[in-house]
Amino acid sequence: MHSIDGPLAAKVAEPLLADEIHVWQLLRPHGAKRQPLLALLGCYLGIDPTEVRLVEGLHGRPELHAAHGAPFDFNWSHSGERAVVALAKGLSPGIDLEHRRARSSALEIARRFFTAEEAAWLDSLGEGERQVAFLELWTAREAVLKALGRGIGFGLDKLAFRRETGGLVLHRLDGDDPRAWQLHALDVGVDAFATLAWRGSLRRVRLFPLADDA
């Protein structure tokens, strides 16, 4: 499957199955731009990273060029010097990564862009819980919008989430059936928060951490 050499190629050894979503954590040093993403995609495509060709979708979402066929779809997000990449066959994943840091304007942002119910929920929490819940709501929104191939301009208020026993669920999405969507909170360490979203049935999510030397 993989014809290139190197530490990353050695790690990308397991095939992407049709009932899975692979999620990779990558290092993205300052100035690296898309190089870590291209290196990973090159491994899955079995080609040199310099040969990976990307295009922008209708709303700017990066996609594989048609010359590669359609072996899988992907999405990525980066924050600071870290990145996450989701890859899947037969669906368009959306993923968002945010560093955990205090946001003094979290409640103000929620009142402006989230639903009234979500803002009220955040307002009812203590400061520490509020910061975590805000990131949950924010990354969930971003992940769904990216899976749709849209950006924030689509309207953050066109989505609504509710907390249930298993975590956040999509409660409303204008023009779509929210029950068709899956949300998956990712364990990316204590200093960051990430959410994966896709439209479709449940799949096994496999999270691959990348060693520093790769």
C-alpha positions as protocol buffer text, in pm:
chain_id: "A"
residue {
  index: 1
  type: MET
  ca { x: 0 y: 0 z: 0 }
}
residue {
  index: 2
  type: HIS
  ca { x: 277 y: 244 z: 94 }
}
residue {
  index: 3
  type: SER
  ca { x: 578 y: 272 z: -133 }
}
residue {
  index: 4
  type: ILE
  ca { x: 774 y: 555 z: 29 }
}
residue {
  index: 5
  type: ASP
  ca { x: 1028 y: 530 z: 307 }
}
residue {
  index: 6
  type: GLY
  ca { x: 1080 y: 713 z: 635 }
}
residue {
  index: 7
  type: PRO
  ca { x: 957 y: 710 z: 998 }
}
residue {
  index: 8
  type: LEU
  ca { x: 607 y: 829 z: 908 }
}
residue {
  index: 9
  type: ALA
  ca { x: 567 y: 572 z: 630 }
}
residue {
  index: 10
  type: ALA
  ca { x: 666 y: 300 z: 876 }
}
residue {
  index: 11
  type: LYS
  ca { x: 395 y: 416 z: 1117 }
}
residue {
  index: 12
  type: VAL
  ca { x: 122 y: 433 z: 851 }
}
residue {
  index: 13
  type: ALA
  ca { x: 125 y: 56 z: 815 }
}
residue {
  index: 14
  type: GLU
  ca { x: -238 y: -38 z: 870 }
}
residue {
  index: 15
  type: PRO
  ca { x: -489 y: 1 z: 585 }
}
residue {
  index: 16
  type: LEU
  ca { x: -782 y: 239 z: 613 }
}
residue {
  index: 17
  type: LEU
  ca { x: -1088 y: 14 z: 626 }
}
residue {
  index: 18
  type: ALA
  ca { x: -1432 y: 113 z: 502 }
}
residue {
  index: 19
  type: ASP
  ca { x: -1582 y: 104 z: 853 }
}
residue {
  index: 20
  type: GLU
  ca { x: -1309 y: 313 z: 1013 }
}
residue {
  index: 21
  type: ILE
  ca { x: -1197 y: 673 z: 1049 }
}
residue {
  index: 22
  type: HIS
  ca { x: -827 y: 725 z: 1105 }
}
residue {
  index: 23
  type: VAL
  ca { x: -724 y: 1030 z: 1307 }
}
residue {
  index: 24
  type: TRP
  ca { x: -359 y: 1132 z: 1328 }
}
residue {
  index: 25
  type: GLN
  ca { x: -198 y: 1378 z: 1566 }
}
residue {
  index: 26
  type: LEU
  ca { x: 86 y: 1560 z: 1393 }
}
residue {
  index: 27
  type: LEU
  ca { x: 354 y: 1805 z: 1488 }
}
residue {
  index: 28
  type: ARG
  ca { x: 330 y: 2125 z: 1285 }
}
residue {
  index: 29
  type: PRO
  ca { x: 628 y: 2348 z: 1367 }
}
residue {
  index: 30
  type: HIS
  ca { x: 604 y: 2718 z: 1295 }
}
residue {
  index: 31
  type: GLY
  ca { x: 637 y: 2776 z: 922 }
}
residue {
  index: 32
  type: ALA
  ca { x: 565 y: 2415 z: 826 }
}
residue {
  index: 33
  type: LYS
  ca { x: 237 y: 2511 z: 654 }
}
residue {
  index: 34
  type: ARG
  ca { x: 87 y: 2200 z: 486 }
}
residue {
  index: 35
  type: GLN
  ca { x: 403 y: 1986 z: 486 }
}
residue {
  index: 36
  type: PRO
  ca { x: 294 y: 1753 z: 772 }
}
residue {
  index: 37
  type: LEU
  ca { x: -44 y: 1704 z: 606 }
}
residue {
  index: 38
  type: LEU
  ca { x: 111 y: 1632 z: 266 }
}
residue {
  index: 39
  type: ALA
  ca { x: 355 y: 1385 z: 422 }
}
residue {
  index: 40
  type: LEU
  ca { x: 70 y: 1191 z: 580 }
}
residue {
  index: 41
  type: LEU
  ca { x: -145 y: 1195 z: 267 }
}
residue {
  index: 42
  type: GLY
  ca { x: 154 y: 1081 z: 64 }
}
residue {
  index: 43
  type: CYS
  ca { x: 188 y: 778 z: 289 }
}
residue {
  index: 44
  type: TYR
  ca { x: -176 y: 681 z: 242 }
}
residue {
  index: 45
  type: LEU
  ca { x: -157 y: 739 z: -133 }
}
residue {
  index: 46
  type: GLY
  ca { x: 177 y: 558 z: -162 }
}
residue {
  index: 47
  type: ILE
  ca { x: 349 y: 853 z: -331 }
}
residue {
  index: 48
  type: ASP
  ca { x: 607 y: 1117 z: -246 }
}
residue {
  index: 49
  type: PRO
  ca { x: 459 y: 1416 z: -56 }
}
residue {
  index: 50
  type: THR
  ca { x: 575 y: 1647 z: -335 }
}
residue {
  index: 51
  type: GLU
  ca { x: 341 y: 1462 z: -571 }
}
residue {
  index: 52
  type: VAL
  ca { x: 30 y: 1512 z: -358 }
}
residue {
  index: 53
  type: ARG
  ca { x: -203 y: 1758 z: -529 }
}
residue {
  index: 54
  type: LEU
  ca { x: -480 y: 1938 z: -341 }
}
residue {
  index: 55
  type: VAL
  ca { x: -761 y: 2160 z: -464 }
}
residue {
  index: 56
  type: GLU
  ca { x: -1009 y: 2380 z: -282 }
}
residue {
  index: 57
  type: GLY
  ca { x: -1373 y: 2279 z: -273 }
}
residue {
  index: 58
  type: LEU
  ca { x: -1665 y: 2514 z: -330 }
}
residue {
  index: 59
  type: HIS
  ca { x: -1621 y: 2679 z: 11 }
}
residue {
  index: 60
  type: GLY
  ca { x: -1245 y: 2642 z: 44 }
}
residue {
  index: 61
  type: ARG
  ca { x: -1227 y: 2295 z: 201 }
}
residue {
  index: 62
  type: PRO
  ca { x: -905 y: 2125 z: 82 }
}
residue {
  index: 63
  type: GLU
  ca { x: -961 y: 1808 z: -119 }
}
residue {
  index: 64
  type: LEU
  ca { x: -753 y: 1557 z: -310 }
}
residue {
  index: 65
  type: HIS
  ca { x: -712 y: 1640 z: -678 }
}
residue {
  index: 66
  type: ALA
  ca { x: -915 y: 1424 z: -915 }
}
residue {
  index: 67
  type: ALA
  ca { x: -587 y: 1286 z: -1051 }
}
residue {
  index: 68
  type: HIS
  ca { x: -556 y: 1080 z: -732 }
}
residue {
  index: 69
  type: GLY
  ca { x: -897 y: 921 z: -784 }
}
residue {
  index: 70
  type: ALA
  ca { x: -1116 y: 904 z: -475 }
}
residue {
  index: 71
  type: PRO
  ca { x: -943 y: 657 z: -239 }
}
residue {
  index: 72
  type: PHE
  ca { x: -1053 y: 851 z: 71 }
}
residue {
  index: 73
  type: ASP
  ca { x: -1157 y: 1193 z: 195 }
}
residue {
  index: 74
  type: PHE
  ca { x: -979 y: 1390 z: 464 }
}
residue {
  index: 75
  type: ASN
  ca { x: -999 y: 1697 z: 680 }
}
residue {
  index: 76
  type: TRP
  ca { x: -746 y: 1865 z: 906 }
}
residue {
  index: 77
  type: SER
  ca { x: -716 y: 2130 z: 1173 }
}
residue {
  index: 78
  type: HIS
  ca { x: -419 y: 2293 z: 1343 }
}
residue {
  index: 79
  type: SER
  ca { x: -367 y: 2501 z: 1655 }
}
residue {
  index: 80
  type: GLY
  ca { x: -28 y: 2626 z: 1760 }
}
residue {
  index: 81
  type: GLU
  ca { x: 233 y: 2368 z: 1661 }
}
residue {
  index: 82
  type: ARG
  ca { x: -7 y: 2074 z: 1658 }
}
residue {
  index: 83
  type: ALA
  ca { x: -243 y: 1937 z: 1398 }
}
residue {
  index: 84
  type: VAL
  ca { x: -498 y: 1659 z: 1362 }
}
residue {
  index: 85
  type: VAL
  ca { x: -597 y: 1487 z: 1038 }
}
residue {
  index: 86
  type: ALA
  ca { x: -904 y: 1267 z: 983 }
}
residue {
  index: 87
  type: LEU
  ca { x: -922 y: 1022 z: 690 }
}
residue {
  index: 88
  type: ALA
  ca { x: -1221 y: 812 z: 586 }
}
residue {
  index: 89
  type: LYS
  ca { x: -1364 y: 623 z: 290 }
}
residue {
  index: 90
  type: GLY
  ca { x: -1716 y: 696 z: 169 }
}
residue {
  index: 91
  type: LEU
  ca { x: -1782 y: 1003 z: 381 }
}
residue {
  index: 92
  type: SER
  ca { x: -1647 y: 1352 z: 445 }
}
residue {
  index: 93
  type: PRO
  ca { x: -1510 y: 1388 z: 798 }
}
residue {
  index: 94
  type: GLY
  ca { x: -1483 y: 1721 z: 975 }
}
residue {
  index: 95
  type: ILE
  ca { x: -1236 y: 1782 z: 1256 }
}
residue {
  index: 96
  type: ASP
  ca { x: -1139 y: 2076 z: 1475 }
}
residue {
  index: 97
  type: LEU
  ca { x: -856 y: 2124 z: 1724 }
}
residue {
  index: 98
  type: GLU
  ca { x: -824 y: 2402 z: 1979 }
}
residue {
  index: 99
  type: HIS
  ca { x: -567 y: 2458 z: 2255 }
}
residue {
  index: 100
  type: ARG
  ca { x: -709 y: 2470 z: 2605 }
}
residue {
  index: 101
  type: ARG
  ca { x: -661 y: 2826 z: 2725 }
}
residue {
  index: 102
  type: ALA
  ca { x: -866 y: 3069 z: 2927 }
}
residue {
  index: 103
  type: ARG
  ca { x: -1104 y: 3269 z: 2711 }
}
residue {
  index: 104
  type: SER
  ca { x: -1239 y: 3562 z: 2908 }
}
residue {
  index: 105
  type: SER
  ca { x: -1488 y: 3634 z: 2631 }
}
residue {
  index: 106
  type: ALA
  ca { x: -1629 y: 3279 z: 2613 }
}
residue {
  index: 107
  type: LEU
  ca { x: -1972 y: 3373 z: 2749 }
}
residue {
  index: 108
  type: GLU
  ca { x: -1988 y: 3686 z: 2534 }
}
residue {
  index: 109
  type: ILE
  ca { x: -1909 y: 3482 z: 2222 }
}
residue {
  index: 110
  type: ALA
  ca { x: -2169 y: 3222 z: 2318 }
}
residue {
  index: 111
  type: ARG
  ca { x: -2441 y: 3485 z: 2366 }
}
residue {
  index: 112
  type: ARG
  ca { x: -2359 y: 3632 z: 2026 }
}
residue {
  index: 113
  type: PHE
  ca { x: -2312 y: 3320 z: 1814 }
}
residue {
  index: 114
  type: PHE
  ca { x: -2456 y: 3017 z: 1998 }
}
residue {
  index: 115
  type: THR
  ca { x: -2818 y: 2939 z: 2076 }
}
residue {
  index: 116
  type: ALA
  ca { x: -2989 y: 3094 z: 2378 }
}
residue {
  index: 117
  type: GLU
  ca { x: -3010 y: 2751 z: 2543 }
}
residue {
  index: 118
  type: GLU
  ca { x: -2637 y: 2688 z: 2497 }
}
residue {
  index: 119
  type: ALA
  ca { x: -2546 y: 3032 z: 2631 }
}
residue {
  index: 120
  type: ALA
  ca { x: -2770 y: 2977 z: 2933 }
}
residue {
  index: 121
  type: TRP
  ca { x: -2604 y: 2640 z: 2999 }
}
residue {
  index: 122
  type: LEU
  ca { x: -2258 y: 2799 z: 2986 }
}
residue {
  index: 123
  type: ASP
  ca { x: -2373 y: 3078 z: 3216 }
}
residue {
  index: 124
  type: SER
  ca { x: -2489 y: 2822 z: 3473 }
}
residue {
  index: 125
  type: LEU
  ca { x: -2141 y: 2665 z: 3500 }
}
residue {
  index: 126
  type: GLY
  ca { x: -1843 y: 2758 z: 3709 }
}
residue {
  index: 127
  type: GLU
  ca { x: -1553 y: 2924 z: 3529 }
}
residue {
  index: 128
  type: GLY
  ca { x: -1346 y: 2607 z: 3485 }
}
residue {
  index: 129
  type: GLU
  ca { x: -1638 y: 2398 z: 3361 }
}
residue {
  index: 130
  type: ARG
  ca { x: -1748 y: 2682 z: 3136 }
}
residue {
  index: 131
  type: GLN
  ca { x: -1412 y: 2696 z: 2959 }
}
residue {
  index: 132
  type: VAL
  ca { x: -1424 y: 2322 z: 2883 }
}
residue {
  index: 133
  type: ALA
  ca { x: -1790 y: 2331 z: 2775 }
}
residue {
  index: 134
  type: PHE
  ca { x: -1723 y: 2629 z: 2549 }
}
residue {
  index: 135
  type: LEU
  ca { x: -1446 y: 2439 z: 2371 }
}
residue {
  index: 136
  type: GLU
  ca { x: -1673 y: 2136 z: 2337 }
}
residue {
  index: 137
  type: LEU
  ca { x: -1940 y: 2348 z: 2171 }
}
residue {
  index: 138
  type: TRP
  ca { x: -1694 y: 2542 z: 1956 }
}
residue {
  index: 139
  type: THR
  ca { x: -1503 y: 2240 z: 1821 }
}
residue {
  index: 140
  type: ALA
  ca { x: -1829 y: 2052 z: 1762 }
}
residue {
  index: 141
  type: ARG
  ca { x: -1962 y: 2341 z: 1553 }
}
residue {
  index: 142
  type: GLU
  ca { x: -1642 y: 2373 z: 1355 }
}
residue {
  index: 143
  type: ALA
  ca { x: -1625 y: 1997 z: 1294 }
}
residue {
  index: 144
  type: VAL
  ca { x: -1981 y: 1978 z: 1161 }
}
residue {
  index: 145
  type: LEU
  ca { x: -1934 y: 2283 z: 940 }
}
residue {
  index: 146
  type: LYS
  ca { x: -1609 y: 2142 z: 801 }
}
residue {
  index: 147
  type: ALA
  ca { x: -1775 y: 1807 z: 732 }
}
residue {
  index: 148
  type: LEU
  ca { x: -2037 y: 2001 z: 539 }
}
residue {
  index: 149
  type: GLY
  ca { x: -1758 y: 2172 z: 347 }
}
residue {
  index: 150
  type: ARG
  ca { x: -1867 y: 2507 z: 488 }
}
residue {
  index: 151
  type: GLY
  ca { x: -1708 y: 2766 z: 714 }
}
residue {
  index: 152
  type: ILE
  ca { x: -1820 y: 2993 z: 994 }
}
residue {
  index: 153
  type: GLY
  ca { x: -1989 y: 3210 z: 732 }
}
residue {
  index: 154
  type: PHE
  ca { x: -2259 y: 2942 z: 703 }
}
residue {
  index: 155
  type: GLY
  ca { x: -2387 y: 3065 z: 1040 }
}
residue {
  index: 156
  type: LEU
  ca { x: -2296 y: 2934 z: 1384 }
}
residue {
  index: 157
  type: ASP
  ca { x: -2658 y: 2979 z: 1492 }
}
residue {
  index: 158
  type: LYS
  ca { x: -2779 y: 2728 z: 1230 }
}
residue {
  index: 159
  type: LEU
  ca { x: -2653 y: 2447 z: 1451 }
}
residue {
  index: 160
  type: ALA
  ca { x: -2763 y: 2354 z: 1801 }
}
residue {
  index: 161
  type: PHE
  ca { x: -2623 y: 2096 z: 2040 }
}
residue {
  index: 162
  type: ARG
  ca { x: -2746 y: 1925 z: 2353 }
}
residue {
  index: 163
  type: ARG
  ca { x: -2556 y: 1741 z: 2621 }
}
residue {
  index: 164
  type: GLU
  ca { x: -2672 y: 1385 z: 2678 }
}
residue {
  index: 165
  type: THR
  ca { x: -2527 y: 1100 z: 2882 }
}
residue {
  index: 166
  type: GLY
  ca { x: -2267 y: 1013 z: 2620 }
}
residue {
  index: 167
  type: GLY
  ca { x: -2168 y: 1374 z: 2552 }
}
residue {
  index: 168
  type: LEU
  ca { x: -2277 y: 1638 z: 2302 }
}
residue {
  index: 169
  type: VAL
  ca { x: -2518 y: 1548 z: 2024 }
}
residue {
  index: 170
  type: LEU
  ca { x: -2628 y: 1754 z: 1728 }
}
residue {
  index: 171
  type: HIS
  ca { x: -2984 y: 1867 z: 1806 }
}
residue {
  index: 172
  type: ARG
  ca { x: -3055 y: 2094 z: 1509 }
}
residue {
  index: 173
  type: LEU
  ca { x: -2895 y: 2161 z: 1172 }
}
residue {
  index: 174
  type: ASP
  ca { x: -3082 y: 2385 z: 929 }
}
residue {
  index: 175
  type: GLY
  ca { x: -3166 y: 2193 z: 612 }
}
residue {
  index: 176
  type: ASP
  ca { x: -3059 y: 1852 z: 744 }
}
residue {
  index: 177
  type: ASP
  ca { x: -3157 y: 1572 z: 980 }
}
residue {
  index: 178
  type: PRO
  ca { x: -2938 y: 1605 z: 1291 }
}
residue {
  index: 179
  type: ARG
  ca { x: -2999 y: 1239 z: 1377 }
}
residue {
  index: 180
  type: ALA
  ca { x: -2791 y: 1143 z: 1073 }
}
residue {
  index: 181
  type: TRP
  ca { x: -2480 y: 1296 z: 1231 }
}
residue {
  index: 182
  type: GLN
  ca { x: -2214 y: 1156 z: 1463 }
}
residue {
  index: 183
  type: LEU
  ca { x: -1994 y: 1352 z: 1704 }
}
residue {
  index: 184
  type: HIS
  ca { x: -1682 y: 1207 z: 1863 }
}
residue {
  index: 185
  type: ALA
  ca { x: -1473 y: 1389 z: 2124 }
}
residue {
  index: 186
  type: LEU
  ca { x: -1105 y: 1299 z: 2079 }
}
residue {
  index: 187
  type: ASP
  ca { x: -853 y: 1242 z: 2356 }
}
residue {
  index: 188
  type: VAL
  ca { x: -565 y: 1464 z: 2242 }
}
residue {
  index: 189
  type: GLY
  ca { x: -416 y: 1538 z: 2585 }
}
residue {
  index: 190
  type: VAL
  ca { x: -481 y: 1781 z: 2866 }
}
residue {
  index: 191
  type: ASP
  ca { x: -364 y: 2087 z: 2674 }
}
residue {
  index: 192
  type: ALA
  ca { x: -599 y: 2063 z: 2375 }
}
residue {
  index: 193
  type: PHE
  ca { x: -952 y: 1967 z: 2276 }
}
residue {
  index: 194
  type: ALA
  ca { x: -1067 y: 1817 z: 1947 }
}
residue {
  index: 195
  type: THR
  ca { x: -1395 y: 1697 z: 1799 }
}
residue {
  index: 196
  type: LEU
  ca { x: -1460 y: 1475 z: 1497 }
}
residue {
  index: 197
  type: ALA
  ca { x: -1793 y: 1487 z: 1309 }
}
residue {
  index: 198
  type: TRP
  ca { x: -1940 y: 1306 z: 1013 }
}
residue {
  index: 199
  type: ARG
  ca { x: -2273 y: 1238 z: 848 }
}
residue {
  index: 200
  type: GLY
  ca { x: -2346 y: 868 z: 844 }
}
residue {
  index: 201
  type: SER
  ca { x: -2356 y: 558 z: 1058 }
}
residue {
  index: 202
  type: LEU
  ca { x: -2129 y: 479 z: 1350 }
}
residue {
  index: 203
  type: ARG
  ca { x: -1770 y: 394 z: 1266 }
}
residue {
  index: 204
  type: ARG
  ca { x: -1466 y: 283 z: 1459 }
}
residue {
  index: 205
  type: VAL
  ca { x: -1242 y: 583 z: 1525 }
}
residue {
  index: 206
  type: ARG
  ca { x: -873 y: 499 z: 1546 }
}
residue {
  index: 207
  type: LEU
  ca { x: -650 y: 767 z: 1698 }
}
residue {
  index: 208
  type: PHE
  ca { x: -281 y: 753 z: 1610 }
}
residue {
  index: 209
  type: PRO
  ca { x: -33 y: 970 z: 1805 }
}
residue {
  index: 210
  type: LEU
  ca { x: 280 y: 1060 z: 1612 }
}
residue {
  index: 211
  type: ALA
  ca { x: 619 y: 1032 z: 1784 }
}
residue {
  index: 212
  type: ASP
  ca { x: 837 y: 1342 z: 1787 }
}
residue {
  index: 213
  type: ASP
  ca { x: 1101 y: 1183 z: 1564 }
}
residue {
  index: 214
  type: ALA
  ca { x: 854 y: 1123 z: 1279 }
}
